[in-house]
Amino acid sequence: MPAAAPAQSARPSLQDSFRLGNAGGSLCQMQSQNADPAARGMFDRAWSIVCRDAARPIGQIYALRDAEDGPARLAASRETPVTCDGEASAPVADLGTVSVTTCRLANANVGYKIYRTRIGRVTYLAQGLAGYDSALELGLRTIVADRIVDGEIRVATTGLADPVAFARVQAGALDPAQTLAEGYRRNNSGNYAEAAEFFDTLQSRLDAEDATRDTPANREQRLNEYLVNQALQKSNLGEFAEADALFAAALRIPTLDPVQTRLRRNFEALHLLNQRKLAEAAAVLARPVTPIAGLAPTAGAVEIGAPLAAEINSSLPAARRLGATQSAMLSPEERVAILDAQALQLRATVLRLQGNPAPASAMLDKALADATAIREGRVTSITRLRAQIMAENALTHEDRGDFGSAEALLRRALDLLRTSYPETTAMNGGRARLAAFLVRRGKRDEAMTLYREVVASTTESRANTTGLANLLAPYFQMLAEQVPSRPALVSDLFLASQTLVRPGVADTQAVLARELRDGGGEPARLFRQAVTLSRDIERTRIEMARLGQIGNPDASVRDLIAARDADLKTMVEQQSLTFARLSEYPQYRALSTEAMTLDDLKAALKPGEAYYKMAIAGRDIYAVYLDARGATAWRLPISATTLDAKVSGLRDTISTIENGQNMTYPFDVKLARSLYSDLFDPVAQRLASVEHLIFEPDGAMLRLPVNLLIADQAGVDAYLARTADPNADEFDFRGIDWLGRRHAVSTAVSARAFRDTRRTPASAAAHQYIGFGDNAPASGALVPASATRSPDPSAAIDCAWPLSEWNKPIAAAELRQAAAEVGAGASQIVTGNAFTDTAVRGRTDLADYRILHFATHGLVTAPRPECPARPALLTSFGGGDSDGLLSFREIYDLKIDADVVILSACDTAGEASRDATREAGVTTGGGSALDGLVRAFIGAGGRSVIASHWPAPDDFNATRRLIAGLFEGGAGRPIAFAMKDAERGLMDEAATSHPYYWSGFAIIGDGAQQLIVKR
C-alpha cells in the first residue's frame, strides 16, 4: 500500500494517497487511480478505497466533470458485473439527499452500493461492497469537501444476505489469479505449508468450477500447475507419499507446453532430491521436454514483485492477467530459460552429492550466468533461484578446500535475499547457511550473531523456521555447550526452540489460517488486516533495501527513505495493535506462532510445577527445564533416530495392529527405564519435589505418553526377578514406580498455548456436560469423506473410508456414567441418529456446556498414505451434505465455551503401518493427525483437551473406570490430579496394571484447572 501523506490536513485531491477517516475501525486508505477507465477527461479524478482487512479494493470514488453518463462509465469500469434495483434517494451527512442504487455481485450473493450526487458541473460517485458502506460514504464526503473528514469505518458483519460469500470476497477467495500469486509468493518466501494450502485451494475451486468457463485444454494446464506446485510443497514438508500421488496425477495430464513440461521435470527432481534419491533425480532431469525457439529479446528492465511471481513458472492465460503491463511480462522463452537454469542447478546438486564437486561447480557457474542474463538479472522473482545457485556453488568450493570463494558466494547470496526478501524465511535461510559455514570454519562469534539475527527476525515477524532445523543445529549445539558456564543462555535456547515448528504443525496452522481468513466476524477481519499489514511491511522493506543500494543518494532519495521509514514504523505499530486484539480470540490463538520469553513462562507456573520442553534440531535433541529453582538446558544423550527406535519399541508392546487386531504384549520395563534416564537424569533430583509436570514433547515422544516412563530402578529389578519364573504373570506390573504415579502430568503443544490456556477465564457456560457417541451404523459400500479428498478425482487412488469404520460404534455407557456423576439436571447425552455431523454443526447451544465429551472414533490418519491426512471425529450420517465425519475444519468453526473437551476413543482406525502413515494420538508425523483436532477444539473455544494415544481399551471396563474416576475426583480438584488418582487405581490392580489400560489419555492444556465446578 503506498505511503500515506504525512500531512493529513492537506487537500486530498492533491495527494496520491491518504488515510480515510480516523484510526478506529478498519484501516483504510484512498489511492489515486486516474488510469481508471471511468475517468476519461483531463478534469476527471478516480480513487480506490483499500482496506487492510480486505485483499482487494473495496470500492471506488469518482469526481467526473460534465459526465451525464457517469453510471454507464462505472458499469464499464467494474471487473465484476452487478445486478441492481432502481435508483432511490437517501440522506448522507454533509451532502444532503443523494441518489443510491442497491445492487448485488453477479458471481456471489454479496451486496453492492452506488452513490451519486451532482454539485455544479461535477458528478461525484461512489461504488463498492455494501458491507463497507461507512467507507463509501466517508470517501464520498471527503472528496466533495476536499479535506479529511473525521469518521470511523465499521465493517458490517451482521445483517448480510450471505456472510460467507461476503467473507470470501473480502479475502479475495474468488480470484484464482490472486490466489495463485499468493501461493508462489509464500513459496518464494520459504513458507511451504502456507503455499501448499493456496495451491490446494485452487485445485478445490477448479474441481467445483463450471467447466464451461474455460476450455478443456486450459483447465488441464491449470490443474497441472496446481498439482505440481502442491506436490512440491508437500515434499518440502516431508509428505513424500502424498507428493508422489500428486505428481502421478499431474503426469496423467497431457501437455506439450514447454513451460509446463519443464515445471514438472524440475519439481519432480526436487522431490526426489528431498528424499536423497540421486539416481532417480538425475533420470528425471534427463527426461526430454518440449523444445522452444531461441530466447526472444525483450527491451527494458522489469521488477516482478510478489503478485507476478506466478509468471516464472506459468504460461497460463490467468497468470498473464496478474496486473502487469505487456512490457513487464515474462515471455514464454524467458520462463523456459529460468526453468532450464534451475534444471542445471539441480543436475549440479546431484553431481556434488555424488562426490563430483568440480564439474558441479562449472555447471552452477553456467546456471547462474543463464539466470542472470534474463533481463540483465533484474527479474526480482528469480532472486531466490540465483541465491540458491550461489549457496550450492559455495558447497562445491568448500568441498574442494576453497573456503574464501565459498564464503564470498554465501555472502553474495545473502545480500540478494536481503534486497528482495528482507526478514523472510528465505532470507533467514541465507543467514543460517552462512552461519553454519562459519561454525565449520571456527568463526563461532560471528556465527552466533547471525543465528541470533535469525531468531530475532523470526520471532518479530511471528514466523517459524520450518525447513531450517538442520541449518540451526550448530546454534543449538553451541548454546547447550555453553549453558553450564553461562546459564543465561538458556533463555536464548528456549527462544530459538520456539521457532522450530514441526512441518505437521505448520500444515495444520496453514489449513486453519485459510479457514480463518475466509471466515466472517471480527477475528477474521482482524486476521485479514494482519496478513495485509505483513505483506505491506514486506513490500516497504524491499523498497527501502533497494533505495539503500543507490550510491550517493540526493535529497529526494533521502526524503523518500525517511518517508518509507516512517511508513514502516506506523505499519509495525498498527500490526502490533492488530495482533494484540487478535490474541483475544481463540481462533487466532490456535494457529499463532508467537514466541514468549522464559521469564514469561516462569511467571505462569504455580508452586510445585515444572515445565519440560523438548526440541529437535538436526539429529540432536535438546531439553529446557524450568521450575521454582530456575531454568537449565542440555543436549540429550540420544539422537532423534535412537529416540524413535526406543519409542517404537515401547509402542509395540502397548498397542500394535496385527492382522487387523489390536495386540498388547508384556511391557518393556527396561526400555521404559532407559528412556526415563535419557530424558530426565540431569534433573531427576529436582523433579522429585514436583507435583505437576507440564511436558512439551517433540519427535517420537509425540507418540508416547511420558507418564509410563519408569522413575526408579528398584521396581524394574523386582519385576525382572519375579518374571524369571516361567509361571509368573508377565502382565502384572504392580510395584513399578511410574512417572505418572509420582506426578500429575499435562501435555503442552507449545509454551505459549499453555500460558494462554492458563490465562483464559473459566467457562461461563450455564450447564456442566454434554456427551456425544454411539453413532448409528451405516450401510452401503463406501462413503467419500469430505475431510479427505483424492489428489486427482479421475485417478484410481481411493481416499474414501470403508463403511466398516462406522459399524463399530462406541457404547454410550461411559457417557451415561459421566452424566450421572455430573448430575442429570446439568447434563445432556446425544447418541444414535441424533449424533450426526450436520446436527453438531447446526447446534447453537454448544457454548452452554463446560464439558464436551466425544466417545467416538477419531480418524486421525489418512485412509491411504497417498491421501491428505485431515483429522475428523466419526459421527452418524445425517441428511444434506453429511459425510459422517466432523472434520477438524468444521470443529474449528464451532462456537464453544468449554473448559474441557474429552475425546475418549480416538484411534488410528485404518492405519496401514507406522512407516506408511501416521501414528494415532498427540502426534503429527509428517502431517496433522490429532494435533489438528486439538488445535481445532482450542480454536473453537476450548481450553484443554483430553485425548488418547491409542484405541481406548474396553477390557476390564478400564476406560469407563478411568473416565468415572476422573469425574468422581473432579469436583473442586485439578483435573491432572484427578486423572493421576484414577490411573493409580488401575495401576494397583494386576489385571489393569499394564500401561495400555491406564496411561493412554493425555491432558493437553492446563491440568491445574478443575473438571467439575460447583456453582
Secondary structure, DSSP 8 states (H G I E B T S, - for coil): -----S-TTS-GGG-SEEE-S-SSBS-EEEEE-TT-TT--STT-EEEEEEETTSSS--EEEEEEET-TTHHHHHHHH-SS-EEE---EEEEETTTEEEEEEEEEETTSS-EEEEEEEEETTEEEEEEEEGGGHHHHHHHHHHHHHTS-----B----SS-S-HHHHHHHHHTTT-HHHHHHHHHHHHHTT-HHHHHHHHHHHHHHHHHS-GGGS-HHHHHHHHHHHHHHHHHHHHHTT-HHHHHHHHHHHHTS----HHHHHHHHHHHHHHHHHTT-HHHHHHHHTS------------S-----GGGGGGGG---TGGGGSS--GGG---HHHHHHHHHHHHHHHHHHHHHHTT-HHHHHHHHHHHHHHHHHGGGG--GGGHHHHHHHHHHHHHHHHHTT-HHHHHHHHHHHHHHHHHHSTTSHHHHHHHHHHHHHHHHTT-HHHHHHHHHHHHHHHHHTT---TT-HHHHHHHHHHHHHHTTT-TTHHHHHHHHHTT---HHHHHHHHHHHHHHHT--SHHHHHHHHHHHHHHHHHHHHHHHHHHHTSSS--HHHHHHHHHHHHHHHHHHHHHHHHHHHHTTSHHHHTT------HHHHHHH--TTEEEEEEEEETTEEEEEEEETTEEEEEEEEEEHHHHHHHHHHHHHHH-EEETTEEE-----HHHHHHHHHHHHGGGHHHHTT-SEEEEE--GGGGGS-GGGSB--HHHHHHHHHHTTSTTS-TT--TT--BHHHH-EEEE-S-HHHHHHHHHS-----SEEEEEEEEE----SSEE--TTS--SSTTSS----EEGGGGGS---THHHHHHHHHH-GGGEEEEEETT-BHHHHHH-S-GGGEEEEEEES-EE-S-SSTTS----EEE-B--STT--SEEEHHHHHT----EEEEEETTEE-SS---TTTS--SSS--TTS-HHHHHHHHHHHHTEEEEEEESS----GGGHHHHHHHHHHHT-BTSBHHHHHHHHHHHHHTSGGG-SHHHHS-EEEES-TTSBSB---
